[in-house]
Amino acid sequence: MDGTVKASPDAAAVPPQNESSLVSALKTLLFFTILMVTVPIGLYFASKVYVFEGSMKMSSSDSYFYAAIVAVLAVHVVLALFVYVAWNEGMPKGKGKHD
């Protein structure tokens, strides 16, 4: 014997339960990644054009500033939602009384 240990081919296989939770986590991450890109950019341009320049009749330089604030707030909201969903994803379904 040369002292090497050979692992079985099934040793690296992921159990089915862990695989479904991994797929669920990746779907959640992909969803919030898309939200993190689209929501702040969309709110930036929409608030700049329609709210600040359209409704409030602000100058272009002022509307840039306030639209950036809206976009930053949107990033924080999406990030907070991601943390909330990620935190509750690992929780067991029955959160009621334990007898």
Secondary structure in CASP SS format (residue, H / E / C, confidence):
PFRMAT SS
TARGET T0000
AUTHOR 0000-0000-0000
METHOD secondary structure of the structure
MODEL  1
M C 1.00
D C 1.00
G C 1.00
T C 1.00
V C 1.00
K C 1.00
A C 1.00
S C 1.00
P H 1.00
D H 1.00
A H 1.00
A H 1.00
A C 1.00
V C 1.00
P C 1.00
P H 1.00
Q H 1.00
N H 1.00
E H 1.00
S H 1.00
S H 1.00
L H 1.00
V H 1.00
S H 1.00
A H 1.00
L H 1.00
K H 1.00
T H 1.00
L H 1.00
L H 1.00
F H 1.00
F H 1.00
T H 1.00
I H 1.00
L H 1.00
M H 1.00
V H 1.00
T H 1.00
V H 1.00
P H 1.00
I H 1.00
G H 1.00
L H 1.00
Y H 1.00
F H 1.00
A H 1.00
S H 1.00
K H 1.00
V H 1.00
Y H 1.00
V H 1.00
F H 1.00
E H 1.00
G H 1.00
S H 1.00
M C 1.00
K C 1.00
M C 1.00
S C 1.00
S H 1.00
S H 1.00
D H 1.00
S H 1.00
Y H 1.00
F H 1.00
Y H 1.00
A H 1.00
A H 1.00
I H 1.00
V H 1.00
A H 1.00
V H 1.00
L H 1.00
A H 1.00
V H 1.00
H H 1.00
V H 1.00
V H 1.00
L H 1.00
A H 1.00
L H 1.00
F H 1.00
V H 1.00
Y H 1.00
V H 1.00
A H 1.00
W H 1.00
N H 1.00
E H 1.00
G C 1.00
M C 1.00
P C 1.00
K C 1.00
G C 1.00
K C 1.00
G C 1.00
K C 1.00
H C 1.00
D C 1.00
END
